[in-house]
Amino acid sequence: MTNQFHFSRWGRRRRGVVLVLFVAMLFGLLAMAALLIDLGSVRHTRQQLQGAVESAALEGLRGFDAEDETGTDEPSRVKARERLFHIFDNDLDLISAPPANFGAGPVLQFSAGIPLGAEFRASELLTLPARTAYHPDDPSWPFQLNLENETGGDIVRGVFTYSAEAIPKEYGDYARDDFEPASKGPAILVRLKRSNEENTETRSSGPALPLIFGRGSLLNLESKAKGITVRATAIAEGRPALSVGPAYPATMYPNSDPPAKDLPGWTPFALTESFWKTLPLNVEQAVDVESDGTLLPAAGKIMWTASLGADIDAAATAVEVAVPPMSLPALPFRIRIDNELLRVRAISGATWTVERGIDETLASQHLADRTLFLQRDLSFGQEWTTLASPRPTKLSAHLAQTYAAIVDETSGRIIGFGRVSWTVPQWENGAFKIGLTKLASGKVAENAGVSPCRPLAELGLNALSDSALDELFLANRNLIGSIKAPALVR
């Protein structure tokens, strides 16, 4: 009896211990929930904002070409803003209002409650506004074009200077060590903020990301009242082209939706750097072409063209080539006949084994004497290989605007791509001529099949600072009229 009475009395003393332990653990559980849910929401919001500003910066950069016609860069800023709005719109229709829950992170409203200091209240009432997610087009914090180009604006044009720092310094006024605002600068910066800052005519800021579970944690009251600041910044700049693809006429894809556009691509000839720099802007020059494909003055050589030696139908996989080129690239390589792309798999004399209708083109019948064009990318730093043809009269394809490879005479390597137009080749008194015009240098190439080139320092190739490749890159950066491709630099 004594033992039983003692056990019962001990049990009564243990009642309520679990509740006390639960209350003690509650703060820890809230902290864990804040870490998993609130900080997860921060990361997700940051990713959405970053993807939006990166896309907007590239779109704004592509609009720089319109500046030459209007005298202002407002069109490029409008294009950047429209891209932002499209990203946060579910039907890509800016006229119709986007759904309330489609955006970058939640927008919540807290009211009433018991004041605890530092603008924080306990037991607040949580309500949902008409839009429960952040949108940069919300009239409460409208995204600004910043035509004044102020340092802290939503869109800023300027000069980007590469820095090896993983996270460049950004100061309280949003000045940066790697970006200097300049009204005619070659780079564009786009930023989005959720930070409770004051909205002005040049900058906007949505509400900070609210804490949900973190409101019951042991964080200081001021942090819980203000929420979490989330920012995203992207800088895009036109970079010297790393490579330019071949020309693709829109007629190759007659059934495309939306309709295909001409891809200018490269010219079938290269220009030496010295000759390129002597060409005046927007003035057509008559350039003589020798029978071996050499352009005079010393401007380069025509890439090869050949012709079909016999008719082929849509099913043929072997083609006869009349007057094969003097040299050929490594197998396999692509060629174009009319509007069909073919891949050459094997060569036996004048007979080429081919794969028909590649890259979504249509295999079709071709008549003898039709021209064969080489289809390959020309790359920065690549040695220029002349694939001359003894029949330059077969050079018949041209586009009003295209890009010529610029070659260094000493190294024989491509150091840039210049924007030109050229006319259909002509015969005059037995001489072969083309009309060549050097076009005003554009800042960004659109629809040209262009890949941007990054500075070697960004690629971690500092050991090559004295190498030929580094010299070629510097030459390409300083080449007047060299083609630029849009690239994210930060």
C-alpha positions as CSV (number, residue, x, y, z in Angstrom):
1,M,0.0,0.0,0.0
2,T,2.8,2.4,0.8
3,N,4.5,1.9,-2.5
4,Q,1.2,2.3,-4.4
5,F,0.4,5.5,-2.5
6,H,3.9,6.9,-3.3
7,F,3.6,6.1,-7.0
8,S,0.2,7.8,-7.2
9,R,1.5,10.9,-5.5
10,W,4.5,11.0,-7.9
11,G,2.2,10.7,-10.9
12,R,0.1,13.7,-9.7
13,R,3.3,15.8,-9.5
14,R,4.1,15.0,-13.2
15,R,0.8,16.3,-14.6
16,G,1.2,19.3,-17.1
17,V,4.9,18.7,-17.7
18,V,4.3,18.0,-21.5
19,L,2.5,21.3,-21.8
20,V,5.4,23.2,-20.2
21,L,7.8,21.5,-22.5
22,F,5.7,22.2,-25.6
23,V,5.5,25.9,-24.7
24,A,9.3,25.9,-24.2
25,M,9.7,24.3,-27.6
26,L,7.2,26.4,-29.4
27,F,9.7,29.3,-30.0
28,G,12.1,26.8,-31.5
29,L,9.4,25.3,-33.7
30,L,8.5,28.8,-34.9
31,A,12.1,29.6,-35.6
32,M,12.4,26.4,-37.7
33,A,9.2,27.2,-39.6
34,A,10.5,30.7,-40.2
35,L,13.7,29.2,-41.6
36,L,12.0,26.7,-43.8
37,I,8.9,28.7,-44.9
38,D,9.8,32.4,-44.6
39,L,13.3,32.1,-45.9
40,G,12.1,29.7,-48.6
41,S,9.7,32.3,-49.7
42,V,12.5,34.9,-49.8
43,R,14.6,32.7,-52.0
44,H,11.7,31.9,-54.4
45,T,10.8,35.6,-54.6
46,R,14.4,36.5,-55.3
47,Q,14.6,34.0,-58.1
48,Q,11.4,35.4,-59.7
49,L,12.7,39.0,-59.5
50,Q,16.1,38.0,-60.9
51,G,14.7,36.2,-63.9
52,A,12.6,39.1,-64.7
53,V,15.3,41.8,-64.5
54,E,17.7,39.6,-66.6
55,S,15.1,39.2,-69.4
56,A,14.2,42.9,-69.2
57,A,17.9,44.0,-69.4
58,L,18.5,42.0,-72.5
59,E,15.3,43.3,-74.1
60,G,16.2,46.9,-73.3
61,L,19.7,46.4,-74.8
62,R,18.2,45.1,-78.1
63,G,16.3,48.3,-78.3
64,F,19.4,50.5,-78.4
65,D,19.4,50.5,-82.2
66,A,16.1,52.5,-82.2
67,E,18.0,55.3,-80.4
68,D,19.7,56.4,-83.6
69,E,16.3,57.2,-85.2
70,T,14.6,58.9,-82.3
71,G,17.5,60.7,-80.6
72,T,16.5,59.3,-77.3
73,D,16.8,55.9,-75.5
74,E,13.1,55.9,-74.3
75,P,12.1,53.2,-76.8
76,S,14.7,50.8,-75.3
77,R,13.5,51.6,-71.7
78,V,9.9,51.0,-72.8
79,K,10.8,47.6,-74.3
80,A,12.5,46.6,-71.0
81,R,9.5,47.6,-69.0
82,E,7.1,45.8,-71.3
83,R,9.2,42.7,-70.9
84,L,8.9,42.9,-67.1
85,F,5.2,43.3,-67.3
86,H,4.9,40.3,-69.7
87,I,6.9,38.1,-67.3
88,F,4.4,38.8,-64.5
89,D,1.3,38.3,-66.8
90,N,-0.2,34.9,-67.3
91,D,-1.7,35.5,-70.8
92,L,1.0,37.9,-72.3
93,D,-1.8,40.5,-72.8
94,L,-1.0,43.7,-71.0
95,I,-4.5,45.1,-71.5
96,S,-6.2,42.4,-69.5
97,A,-5.4,42.5,-65.7
98,P,-3.2,39.6,-64.5
99,P,-4.6,37.2,-61.9
100,A,-4.2,38.4,-58.3
101,N,-2.0,35.6,-57.3
102,F,0.5,35.7,-60.2
103,G,3.7,37.6,-59.3
104,A,6.9,37.6,-57.3
105,G,6.1,36.7,-53.7
106,P,3.1,37.4,-51.5
107,V,1.7,40.8,-50.6
108,L,-0.2,40.8,-47.2
109,Q,-1.8,43.4,-45.0
110,F,-1.7,43.4,-41.2
111,S,-4.0,45.6,-39.1
112,A,-5.2,46.2,-35.5
113,G,-3.3,44.1,-32.8
114,I,-1.5,45.0,-29.6
115,P,1.4,47.4,-29.9
116,L,4.7,46.0,-28.6
117,G,7.0,48.8,-29.8
118,A,9.1,49.4,-33.0
119,E,5.9,49.5,-35.0
120,F,5.3,45.8,-34.3
121,R,1.9,44.6,-33.1
122,A,0.9,41.2,-31.7
123,S,-2.3,39.4,-32.5
124,E,-2.7,41.4,-35.8
125,L,-5.4,40.7,-38.3
126,L,-4.1,39.4,-41.6
127,T,-6.1,40.3,-44.7
128,L,-5.5,39.8,-48.4
129,P,-5.5,42.8,-50.8
130,A,-7.0,42.7,-54.3
131,R,-3.6,41.6,-55.6
132,T,-2.0,39.0,-53.3
133,A,1.3,38.9,-55.3
134,Y,3.9,41.5,-56.3
135,H,3.6,43.0,-59.8
136,P,5.9,45.8,-61.1
137,D,2.9,47.4,-62.9
138,D,0.9,47.9,-59.7
139,P,-0.2,51.6,-59.4
140,S,0.9,51.6,-55.8
141,W,4.6,51.1,-56.8
142,P,4.7,51.6,-60.7
143,F,8.0,50.7,-62.4
144,Q,9.7,53.8,-63.7
145,L,11.6,54.4,-66.9
146,N,14.1,56.8,-65.2
147,L,14.6,59.0,-68.3
148,E,16.8,61.2,-66.1
149,N,19.1,58.3,-65.8
150,E,19.6,58.7,-62.0
151,T,21.9,56.3,-60.3
152,G,19.2,54.7,-58.1
153,G,16.6,54.5,-60.9
154,D,14.8,51.3,-62.0
155,I,16.5,51.5,-65.4
156,V,20.0,53.0,-65.8
157,R,22.2,53.3,-68.8
158,G,26.0,53.4,-68.2
159,V,29.4,51.9,-68.6
160,F,30.1,48.4,-67.1
161,T,33.6,47.6,-65.8
162,Y,34.3,44.0,-65.0
163,S,35.2,43.2,-61.4
164,A,36.4,39.9,-60.2
165,E,34.4,40.3,-57.0
166,A,31.6,37.7,-56.7
167,I,29.3,40.3,-55.1
168,P,30.2,43.9,-56.2
169,K,29.8,46.7,-53.7
170,E,26.5,48.6,-53.9
171,Y,26.1,51.7,-51.7
172,G,23.1,53.3,-50.0
173,D,22.4,55.5,-53.1
174,Y,22.7,52.4,-55.3
175,A,26.0,53.5,-56.8
176,R,28.2,50.6,-57.8
177,D,31.9,50.1,-58.2
178,D,31.4,48.2,-61.5
179,F,28.8,50.4,-63.1
180,E,29.0,54.1,-63.9
181,P,25.8,55.8,-65.1
182,A,26.1,57.5,-68.5
183,S,23.3,58.6,-70.8
184,K,24.9,57.1,-73.9
185,G,26.6,54.2,-72.2
186,P,26.8,50.8,-73.9
187,A,25.3,48.9,-71.0
188,I,21.9,48.8,-69.3
189,L,21.0,48.1,-65.7
190,V,17.5,47.0,-64.5
191,R,16.6,46.6,-60.9
192,L,13.5,45.5,-58.9
193,K,13.1,46.0,-55.2
194,R,10.8,45.0,-52.4
195,S,12.1,47.1,-49.6
196,N,9.5,49.6,-48.3
197,E,11.5,52.5,-49.8
198,E,9.8,55.6,-51.0
199,N,8.5,55.6,-54.6
200,T,9.6,58.5,-56.8
201,E,9.4,59.4,-60.5
202,T,12.7,57.6,-61.2
203,R,12.5,54.6,-58.9
204,S,10.0,52.2,-57.4
205,S,9.9,49.8,-54.5
206,G,7.2,47.3,-53.6
207,P,6.5,46.3,-50.0
208,A,9.1,44.2,-48.2
209,L,8.4,40.5,-48.1
210,P,6.3,39.9,-44.9
211,L,7.3,37.4,-42.3
212,I,4.6,34.9,-41.4
213,F,5.9,32.3,-39.0
214,G,8.8,34.5,-38.2
215,R,6.5,37.0,-36.5
216,G,6.3,34.6,-33.6
217,S,10.0,33.9,-33.4
218,L,12.6,35.6,-31.2
219,L,13.7,38.1,-33.9
220,N,13.9,41.7,-32.8
221,L,10.6,43.6,-33.1
222,E,11.8,46.1,-35.8
223,S,12.9,43.3,-38.2
224,K,9.5,41.5,-37.7
225,A,7.6,44.8,-38.4
226,K,9.5,45.7,-41.5
227,G,9.7,42.3,-43.2
228,I,12.6,41.1,-45.4
229,T,14.1,43.3,-48.1
230,V,14.6,41.5,-51.5
231,R,16.4,43.1,-54.4
232,A,17.4,41.9,-57.9
233,T,19.7,43.6,-60.4
234,A,20.9,42.6,-63.9
235,I,23.3,44.4,-66.2
236,A,23.4,43.6,-69.9
237,E,26.0,44.9,-72.4
238,G,26.7,44.4,-76.1
239,R,29.8,42.2,-76.3
240,P,32.0,41.5,-79.3
241,A,30.6,38.6,-81.2
242,L,32.2,35.2,-80.5
243,S,30.7,33.7,-83.6
244,V,28.4,34.4,-86.5
245,G,26.3,31.8,-88.2
246,P,25.6,31.4,-92.0
247,A,22.9,33.3,-93.8
248,Y,19.4,31.7,-93.7
249,P,16.8,33.3,-96.0
250,A,13.2,33.3,-94.7
251,T,12.1,31.3,-97.8
252,M,13.7,28.2,-96.3
253,Y,10.9,28.1,-93.8
254,P,7.7,29.1,-95.6
255,N,5.3,27.4,-93.1
256,S,6.8,28.7,-89.9
257,D,4.6,30.4,-87.3
258,P,5.3,33.1,-86.7
259,P,6.7,33.8,-90.1
260,A,10.5,33.3,-90.4
261,K,12.8,36.3,-90.9
262,D,16.0,36.5,-92.9
263,L,19.0,35.7,-90.8
264,P,21.8,37.8,-92.3
265,G,24.8,35.6,-91.1
266,W,28.2,36.1,-92.5
267,T,29.4,37.2,-96.0
268,P,31.1,34.5,-98.1
269,F,34.3,36.6,-97.9
270,A,36.6,38.0,-95.2
271,L,38.0,41.5,-94.9
272,T,41.5,42.3,-93.6
273,E,41.5,44.7,-90.7
274,S,43.6,47.3,-92.5
275,F,41.2,47.3,-95.5
276,W,38.1,47.4,-93.1
277,K,39.4,50.6,-91.4
278,T,39.9,52.4,-94.7
279,L,36.2,51.8,-95.8
280,P,34.0,54.9,-95.3
281,L,30.7,54.5,-93.6
282,N,27.6,54.2,-95.8
283,V,29.4,54.6,-99.1
284,E,29.3,51.7,-101.6
285,Q,32.8,50.7,-102.9
286,A,33.4,48.6,-106.0
287,V,35.6,45.7,-105.1
288,D,37.3,43.6,-107.8
289,V,37.4,39.9,-107.5
290,E,40.1,37.9,-109.1
291,S,39.4,34.6,-110.8
292,D,40.8,32.7,-107.8
293,G,38.4,34.4,-105.5
294,T,40.8,37.1,-104.1
295,L,39.2,40.5,-103.4
296,L,41.3,43.5,-104.4
297,P,42.6,45.5,-102.6
298,A,43.8,42.9,-100.1
299,A,40.5,42.3,-98.4
300,G,40.3,38.6,-98.2
301,K,39.0,35.7,-100.3
302,I,35.6,34.4,-101.2
303,M,34.5,31.3,-99.4
304,W,33.9,28.4,-101.7
305,T,30.8,27.7,-103.7
306,A,30.3,24.7,-106.0
307,S,27.5,23.4,-108.2
308,L,25.5,20.2,-108.8
309,G,26.8,18.1,-111.6
310,A,23.5,16.3,-112.2
311,D,19.8,16.6,-111.2
312,I,18.8,15.0,-107.9
313,D,15.4,14.1,-106.7
314,A,14.0,14.4,-103.1
315,A,15.1,10.9,-102.1
316,A,18.7,10.9,-103.5
317,T,21.5,10.5,-100.9
318,A,24.4,10.8,-103.3
319,V,25.1,14.0,-105.3
320,E,27.5,14.7,-108.1
321,V,29.5,17.9,-107.6
322,A,30.8,19.8,-110.6
323,V,34.2,21.5,-110.1
324,P,34.7,20.5,-106.4
325,P,36.3,23.2,-104.2
326,M,40.0,23.3,-103.7
327,S,39.7,22.5,-100.0
328,L,37.0,21.2,-97.7
329,P,36.2,21.3,-93.9
330,A,36.3,18.2,-91.8
331,L,33.4,15.8,-92.1
332,P,30.6,16.0,-91.5
333,F,29.7,19.5,-92.6
334,R,26.5,21.3,-93.8
335,I,25.8,22.6,-97.2
336,R,22.7,24.4,-98.7
337,I,21.1,23.9,-102.1
338,D,18.3,26.4,-102.8
339,N,16.2,26.2,-99.6
340,E,17.3,22.8,-98.4
341,L,20.1,22.0,-95.8
342,L,22.1,18.8,-96.3
343,R,24.8,17.2,-94.1
344,V,27.7,15.8,-96.0
345,R,28.7,12.4,-94.5
346,A,31.3,11.1,-96.9
347,I,33.2,12.1,-100.0
348,S,34.5,9.9,-102.9
349,G,35.9,12.1,-105.6
350,A,33.1,14.2,-107.0
351,T,30.4,12.0,-105.3
352,W,29.2,13.2,-101.9
353,T,27.0,11.1,-99.6
354,V,24.5,13.4,-97.9
355,E,21.8,13.4,-95.3
356,R,18.7,15.2,-96.7
357,G,16.4,17.9,-95.3
358,I,18.2,18.6,-92.0
359,D,17.3,21.4,-89.5
360,E,13.6,21.2,-90.4
361,T,14.1,22.0,-94.1
362,L,12.3,20.1,-96.8
363,A,14.1,17.6,-99.1
364,S,13.2,18.5,-102.7
365,Q,14.3,18.1,-106.3
366,H,17.3,20.2,-107.5
367,L,18.5,20.7,-111.0
368,A,22.0,20.4,-112.3
369,D,24.2,23.5,-112.0
370,R,22.4,24.7,-108.9
371,T,24.8,26.3,-106.4
372,L,26.1,24.6,-103.2
373,F,26.9,26.9,-100.3
374,L,28.9,25.9,-97.3
375,Q,27.0,26.4,-94.0
376,R,29.3,26.7,-91.0
377,D,29.8,29.2,-88.1
378,L,32.7,31.6,-88.2
379,S,34.2,32.0,-84.7
380,F,36.3,34.7,-83.1
381,G,39.9,33.6,-82.8
382,Q,39.4,31.0,-85.5
383,E,42.0,30.8,-88.2
384,W,40.6,32.0,-91.5
385,T,40.7,29.1,-93.9
386,T,40.2,30.1,-97.5
387,L,38.0,27.6,-99.3
388,A,38.3,29.2,-102.7
389,S,36.4,28.2,-105.8
390,P,37.6,28.5,-109.4
391,R,34.0,29.6,-110.2
392,P,33.3,32.8,-108.3
393,T,30.6,33.5,-110.7
394,K,28.5,31.1,-108.8
395,L,28.4,33.5,-105.9
396,S,24.8,34.7,-106.2
397,A,23.3,34.8,-102.7
398,H,23.3,38.1,-100.8
399,L,21.4,40.1,-98.2
400,A,21.0,43.8,-97.7
401,Q,22.6,43.5,-94.3
402,T,25.1,40.9,-93.2
403,Y,28.4,40.5,-91.3
404,A,31.9,40.1,-92.7
405,A,34.7,38.4,-90.8
406,I,37.6,40.8,-90.1
407,V,40.9,39.0,-90.2
408,D,44.3,40.1,-88.8
409,E,46.9,40.0,-91.6
410,T,49.7,38.7,-89.4
411,S,48.0,35.9,-87.5
412,G,45.4,35.0,-90.1
413,R,42.8,34.8,-87.3
414,I,39.3,36.3,-87.2
415,I,39.4,39.3,-84.8
416,G,35.9,40.6,-85.3
417,F,32.8,40.8,-87.5
418,G,31.8,44.1,-89.3
419,R,28.3,45.0,-90.4
420,V,28.1,45.4,-94.2
421,S,25.8,45.2,-97.1
422,W,26.8,43.9,-100.6
423,T,25.2,43.7,-103.9
424,V,24.8,40.8,-106.4
425,P,28.2,40.1,-108.1
426,Q,28.5,41.7,-111.5
427,W,30.7,41.1,-114.5
428,E,32.2,44.2,-116.1
429,N,34.5,43.9,-119.1
430,G,35.5,40.4,-118.0
431,A,36.2,41.5,-114.4
432,F,34.2,40.2,-111.4
433,K,33.0,42.9,-109.0
434,I,30.9,43.3,-105.9
435,G,29.5,46.4,-104.3
436,L,30.5,46.6,-100.7
437,T,29.1,49.1,-98.1
438,K,30.3,49.5,-94.6
439,L,27.3,50.2,-92.4
440,A,27.1,52.4,-89.3
441,S,28.1,50.2,-86.3
442,G,25.1,49.0,-84.4
443,K,25.3,48.3,-80.7
444,V,23.4,45.0,-80.7
445,A,22.8,42.4,-83.4
446,E,19.2,41.1,-83.8
447,N,18.3,37.9,-85.6
448,A,21.8,37.3,-86.8
449,G,22.6,34.0,-85.2
450,V,25.3,35.7,-83.1
451,S,26.9,34.4,-79.9
452,P,28.5,36.9,-77.5
453,C,32.1,36.8,-76.4
454,R,33.1,37.2,-72.7
455,P,36.3,38.8,-71.6
456,L,39.0,36.2,-70.9
457,A,39.4,37.5,-67.3
458,E,35.8,36.5,-66.6
459,L,36.6,33.0,-67.9
460,G,39.4,32.7,-65.4
461,L,42.1,32.7,-68.2
462,N,44.3,35.3,-66.7
463,A,47.3,33.2,-67.6
464,L,46.6,33.9,-71.2
465,S,46.9,37.7,-70.8
466,D,49.9,37.8,-73.1
467,S,48.6,35.2,-75.5
468,A,47.4,35.7,-79.1
469,L,43.8,35.0,-78.0
470,D,43.9,37.9,-75.5
471,E,45.3,40.2,-78.2
472,L,42.6,39.1,-80.6
473,F,39.9,39.8,-78.1
474,L,41.3,43.3,-77.4
475,A,41.5,44.0,-81.1
476,N,37.9,42.9,-81.6
477,R,36.7,45.2,-78.7
478,N,38.3,48.2,-80.4
479,L,37.4,47.3,-84.0
480,I,35.2,50.1,-85.3
481,G,31.9,48.8,-86.4
482,S,32.5,45.3,-84.9
483,I,29.2,43.5,-84.4
484,K,28.0,43.2,-80.8
485,A,25.7,40.6,-79.3
486,P,23.6,41.1,-76.2
487,A,25.0,39.4,-73.1
488,L,24.3,39.5,-69.4
489,V,27.5,40.7,-67.6
490,R,26.3,40.8,-64.0
